[in-house]
């Protein structure tokens, strides 16, 4: 591994977690910070970015963490990565036992961990953690968008010492992380984890360094605004749909009202920058019948792929070329007015072979039967989050204009 493994620590007991982290930080890059969460900051961005990029995780299971909504959210994301990608997890039980969390969907209790009998000292716990992780194949998890963000930041800031100046000016706490050798990627990770609501002040400090590179600054802003807040597991479901993975259904559904929200999920799944991510077509008409739906999708695809000729021959050639290159394309539809039979017809239409469909429904509960239950992205968007995301985006954009 080119860098030290990133170890995320899930906890609800800061003092104990910090003591254990201090014993581990010589061997791991520790992702441990509950200050933003306690202050009411953008905790979704912090948790999803850190959990989505860690190489292993320690889960401290205490009476406090069992009762904490933050920890329940963390455990669900960590469990998903463990099940799907074998992310190494080490549960530590302190003041609790596995049976207290038995029967939960995350199934953390089924993973071998460290019991209270090992709490003779924090050093002993750390040794046990390293022992359990030593038998795991710790693969370096590379997040393409964090790498791109780091590259963009380096193009503006130019040298390592500038990071410390900007971080200090923006009150951006880098914690006790050892930045040697991975300074740019760690800075990018921390910045992305702030989200746009917590990160616009830091971006304001960065802005003067990009006076001659405004288009790059815009990409940095959009990467953070569009990608930081999304649930790791939901994004993975979009990836499965895009790549035709049999583990992922097509179409998929999202309980959102705005196409730009769906675009955020698609952008994050692509691993690319906003200006170059997967092609997206939008067909949100009120469809009178299936032929109307099919023609509307054809026209939306033509617009997305810059096809200006009548008929479907040129469109088919463009779609065939994308399939050959394994380049996904999405069509966003509105659930209201759709018929489940029309969806089956779309999937059976040769022209749309390889096209991924994403259905928007502000209230997915009204459309039971339109899609299979597993087709709706999980976890669903919490109430009011979509409005909050776009209000934060518009406000930050206005401040930095």
C-alpha positions in Angstrom: 0.0 0.0 0.0 1.5 3.4 -1.1 0.1 5.1 2.0 -0.8 4.0 5.6 -4.1 2.3 5.8 -7.0 4.6 6.6 -8.8 3.4 9.7 -12.3 4.8 10.5 -13.3 4.7 14.2 -17.1 4.6 14.9 -17.8 5.7 18.4 -20.0 7.6 20.8 -17.4 7.9 23.6 -14.8 10.6 22.5 -12.3 10.2 25.3 -12.1 6.4 25.0 -11.9 6.6 21.2 -9.1 9.2 21.3 -7.1 7.1 23.7 -7.4 4.0 21.5 -6.7 6.1 18.4 -3.5 7.4 20.0 -2.3 3.8 20.3 -3.0 3.1 16.6 -2.0 6.3 14.8 1.6 5.2 14.2 0.4 2.5 12.0 -2.8 3.9 10.5 -4.2 7.1 9.2 -7.0 7.6 11.7 -10.4 9.0 10.6 -11.8 10.2 13.9 -13.5 13.5 14.5 -16.8 14.0 16.1 -16.6 17.8 16.5 -18.5 18.6 13.3 -21.3 16.2 14.3 -21.6 17.6 17.8 -21.7 21.1 16.5 -24.6 20.3 14.1 -22.4 20.4 11.1 -22.8 18.5 7.8 -22.4 15.1 9.4 -23.8 13.2 6.3 -20.9 14.5 4.2 -18.3 13.7 6.9 -19.5 10.1 7.5 -20.1 9.2 3.8 -16.8 10.5 2.6 -14.8 9.0 5.4 -16.6 5.6 5.5 -16.6 5.5 1.7 -12.8 5.9 1.6 -11.5 4.0 4.6 -9.6 0.8 4.2 -10.8 -0.7 7.5 -12.9 0.3 10.5 -13.1 -0.1 14.3 -16.7 -0.1 15.7 -16.8 0.8 19.4 -20.0 -0.8 20.7 -21.0 0.8 24.0 -24.3 1.6 25.6 -23.9 5.1 24.2 -23.2 4.0 20.6 -26.1 1.5 20.7 -28.4 4.4 21.4 -26.8 6.9 19.0 -28.5 7.7 15.7 -25.1 8.7 14.3 -23.7 5.3 15.1 -26.7 3.5 13.7 -26.1 5.3 10.4 -22.4 4.5 10.5 -22.9 0.9 11.2 -25.4 0.5 8.3 -22.9 2.0 5.8 -19.9 0.0 7.2 -22.0 -3.2 7.1 -22.9 -2.5 3.5 -19.2 -2.1 2.5 -18.3 -5.2 4.6 -20.9 -7.4 2.9 -20.4 -6.1 -0.6 -16.6 -5.5 -0.7 -15.3 -7.3 2.4 -14.2 -4.1 4.2 -12.4 -5.3 7.4 -14.3 -4.4 10.5 -13.3 -4.9 14.2 -16.0 -4.5 16.8 -14.9 -3.5 20.3 -17.4 -4.2 23.0 -17.1 -2.0 26.1 -19.9 -2.2 28.7 -21.8 -4.3 26.2 -22.0 -7.8 24.7 -22.8 -9.1 21.2 -26.3 -10.3 22.1 -27.4 -6.7 22.8 -27.2 -5.9 19.1 -28.3 -9.3 17.8 -31.1 -9.5 15.3 -30.2 -6.1 13.7 -30.0 -5.7 9.9 -26.3 -4.6 10.0 -25.4 -8.0 11.5 -22.3 -6.5 13.3 -22.7 -9.0 16.1 -21.7 -11.8 13.7 -18.2 -10.3 13.2 -15.4 -11.4 15.5 -14.3 -8.6 17.8 -12.8 -7.6 21.1 -14.6 -8.2 24.3 -14.5 -6.4 27.7 -12.0 -9.0 29.0 -9.3 -7.4 26.7 -9.7 -3.9 28.3 -6.7 -4.3 30.7 -5.1 -1.3 28.9 -5.6 0.8 25.8 -2.3 -0.6 24.5 -3.6 -4.1 24.7 -6.7 -3.2 22.8 -4.6 -1.6 20.1 -2.4 -4.7 19.8 -5.6 -6.8 19.5 -6.9 -4.5 16.7 -3.6 -4.8 14.8 -3.6 -8.5 15.3 -7.1 -8.9 13.9 -6.3 -6.6 11.0 -3.0 -8.3 10.2 -4.8 -11.4 8.9 -6.9 -9.2 6.6 -5.9 -8.2 3.1 -6.0 -4.4 3.5 -6.5 -3.1 0.0 -6.0 0.6 -0.6 -9.3 2.1 -1.4 -9.0 4.8 -4.1 -11.8 7.3 -4.6 -11.4 8.7 -8.1 -13.1 12.0 -7.2 -10.9 12.5 -4.1 -7.9 11.9 -6.4 -9.3 14.4 -8.9 -10.0 16.9 -6.2 -6.5 16.6 -4.8 -5.1 17.1 -8.3 -7.1 20.3 -8.8 -6.1 21.6 -5.4 -2.5 21.0 -6.2 -2.8 22.9 -9.5 -3.9 26.0 -7.7 -2.0 25.8 -4.4 1.2 24.6 -6.2 3.2 23.6 -3.1 2.6 21.7 0.2 3.3 24.6 2.5 0.3 26.5 1.1 -2.1 23.8 2.5 -1.1 24.7 6.1 -1.7 28.4 5.4 -5.1 27.8 3.8 -6.1 25.3 6.5 -5.1 27.7 9.2 -6.9 30.7 7.5 -10.0 28.7 7.0 -10.0 27.2 10.5 -9.9 23.8 8.8 -8.8 21.3 11.4 -6.7 18.6 10.0 -6.5 16.8 13.4 -3.5 14.6 14.3 -3.2 13.1 10.8 0.2 12.6 9.5 0.2 14.2 6.1 3.6 13.2 5.0 3.5 11.7 1.5 -0.3 12.0 1.2 -0.8 15.6 2.0 -2.8 16.5 -1.1 -5.2 13.5 -0.9 -5.7 14.0 2.8 -6.4 17.7 2.4 -8.9 16.8 -0.4 -10.5 14.1 1.8 -10.9 16.5 4.7 -12.3 19.3 2.4 -14.8 16.9 0.8 -15.9 15.7 4.2 -16.9 19.2 5.2 -19.6 19.3 2.5 -20.6 22.6 0.9 -22.5 23.8 4.0 -19.4 23.5 6.2 -16.8 24.0 3.4 -17.7 27.2 1.7 -15.6 29.2 4.1 -12.5 27.1 3.3 -13.4 27.5 -0.4 -13.5 31.2 0.0 -9.9 31.1 1.3 -8.9 28.9 -1.6 -10.5 31.1 -4.2 -7.7 33.7 -4.6 -5.3 30.9 -5.6 -7.5 30.1 -8.6 -8.0 33.5 -10.1 -6.4 32.4 -13.4 -8.0 29.0 -13.2 -11.7 29.8 -12.5 -12.9 26.7 -14.4 -10.9 24.5 -12.1 -12.2 26.2 -9.0 -15.8 25.7 -10.4 -15.0 21.9 -10.7 -13.7 21.9 -7.1 -16.9 23.6 -5.9 -19.2 21.3 -7.8 -17.4 18.1 -6.7 -17.9 19.0 -3.1 -21.4 20.4 -3.5 -22.7 17.5 -5.6 -20.8 14.5 -4.3 -20.1 14.9 -0.5 -23.5 14.3 1.0 -24.6 11.1 -0.9 -25.1 7.8 0.9 -22.3 5.3 0.0 -24.6 2.3 -0.4 -27.1 4.2 -2.6 -24.3 5.3 -4.9 -23.1 1.7 -5.2 -26.6 0.7 -6.3 -26.4 3.3 -9.1 -23.0 1.9 -10.2 -24.5 -1.6 -10.4 -27.4 -0.3 -12.6 -25.0 1.7 -14.8 -22.7 -1.2 -15.5 -25.5 -3.7 -16.1 -24.4 -5.6 -13.0 -26.9 -8.4 -12.3 -26.7 -7.4 -8.6 -28.4 -4.1 -9.6 -31.9 -3.6 -11.0 -32.8 -1.5 -14.0 -34.7 0.8 -13.7 -33.8 2.2 -10.2 -36.0 4.6 -8.2 -35.1 7.6 -6.1 -37.4 9.4 -3.7 -36.6 12.9 -4.9 -38.3 15.6 -6.9 -35.5 17.3 -8.8 -33.6 15.9 -11.8 -30.4 17.6 -10.5 -30.6 15.5 -7.4 -30.6 12.3 -9.5 -27.7 13.8 -11.5 -25.7 14.0 -8.2 -26.1 10.3 -7.6 -25.1 9.5 -11.2 -22.1 11.9 -11.0 -20.8 10.3 -7.8 -21.3 6.8 -9.2 -19.2 7.8 -12.3 -16.1 8.7 -10.3 -15.6 11.6 -12.7 -15.7 15.4 -12.6 -19.0 17.3 -13.2 -18.1 18.5 -16.7 -17.2 15.0 -17.9 -19.4 12.5 -16.1 -21.7 9.9 -17.7 -24.3 11.2 -20.2 -27.8 11.9 -18.7 -31.0 12.4 -20.7 -34.1 13.8 -19.0 -37.7 13.0 -20.2 -40.2 14.4 -17.7 -43.3 14.9 -19.9 -46.7 13.8 -18.8 -47.0 10.8 -21.1 -50.3 10.1 -22.8 -49.4 6.6 -23.8 -46.4 4.3 -24.5 -45.6 5.6 -28.0 -45.4 9.2 -26.5 -43.0 7.9 -23.8 -40.8 6.1 -26.3 -40.6 9.1 -28.6 -39.8 11.5 -25.7 -37.0 9.2 -24.6 -35.6 9.1 -28.1 -35.6 12.9 -28.3 -34.0 13.2 -24.9 -31.2 10.8 -25.8 -30.6 12.7 -29.1 -30.2 15.9 -27.1 -27.8 14.3 -24.6 -25.7 12.7 -27.4 -25.8 15.7 -29.8 -27.7 13.8 -32.5 -29.5 16.3 -34.8 -30.7 14.0 -37.5 -34.3 12.7 -37.8 -35.2 9.0 -37.2 -33.2 6.7 -35.0 -30.4 5.4 -37.2 -27.9 7.9 -36.0 -29.0 7.6 -32.4 -28.7 3.8 -32.6 -25.1 4.2 -33.9 -24.2 6.5 -31.0 -25.7 4.2 -28.4 -24.0 1.2 -30.0 -20.7 3.0 -29.8 -21.2 3.8 -26.1 -22.1 0.2 -25.4 -18.9 -1.0 -27.1 -16.9 1.4 -25.0 -18.8 0.5 -21.8 -19.8 4.1 -21.3 -23.1 4.3 -19.4 -26.0 6.6 -20.2 -28.9 7.3 -18.0 -32.5 8.5 -18.7 -34.3 10.2 -15.9 -38.1 9.7 -15.8 -40.9 11.1 -13.5 -42.9 8.4 -11.8 -46.2 10.2 -12.0 -48.1 8.8 -14.9 -45.8 5.9 -15.7 -47.3 2.5 -16.2 -45.3 -0.6 -15.0 -46.1 -2.2 -18.4 -44.5 0.6 -20.2 -41.2 0.1 -18.2 -41.1 -3.5 -19.3 -41.6 -2.5 -22.9 -38.7 0.0 -22.6 -36.4 -2.7 -21.4 -37.4 -5.0 -24.2 -36.8 -2.3 -26.9 -33.6 -3.1 -28.7 -32.7 0.6 -29.2 -32.6 1.1 -25.4 -30.5 -2.0 -24.7 -27.7 -0.8 -22.4 -29.6 2.4 -21.3 -30.1 2.8 -17.6 -33.3 4.3 -16.3 -33.8 6.3 -13.1 -37.3 7.1 -11.9 -38.0 10.1 -9.7 -40.8 10.1 -7.2 -41.0 12.8 -4.5 -43.2 10.3 -2.5 -42.2 6.8 -3.4 -45.0 5.4 -1.2 -47.5 6.5 -3.8 -46.0 4.3 -6.5 -46.0 0.9 -4.9 -45.9 -1.6 -7.7 -44.3 0.7 -10.3 -40.8 -0.8 -9.5 -39.7 -3.8 -7.5 -39.2 -2.9 -3.8 -35.4 -3.5 -4.1 -35.2 -1.1 -7.1 -35.6 2.0 -4.9 -32.3 3.4 -3.7 -31.6 2.7 0.0 -31.3 4.4 2.3 -34.0 6.8 1.0 -33.5 10.5 1.2 -34.6 11.8 4.6 -37.5 14.4 4.5 -36.4 17.9 3.7 -32.8 16.9 2.9 -33.1 17.5 -0.8 -34.3 21.1 -0.2 -31.6 21.6 2.4 -28.9 20.5 -0.1 -30.0 22.8 -2.8 -30.5 25.8 -0.5 -26.9 25.3 0.8 -25.7 25.0 -2.8 -27.4 28.2 -3.9 -26.3 30.2 -0.9 -22.7 29.1 -1.2 -22.7 29.8 -4.9 -24.0 33.3 -4.4 -21.4 34.0 -1.7 -18.5 32.8 -3.9 -19.7 34.3 -7.1 
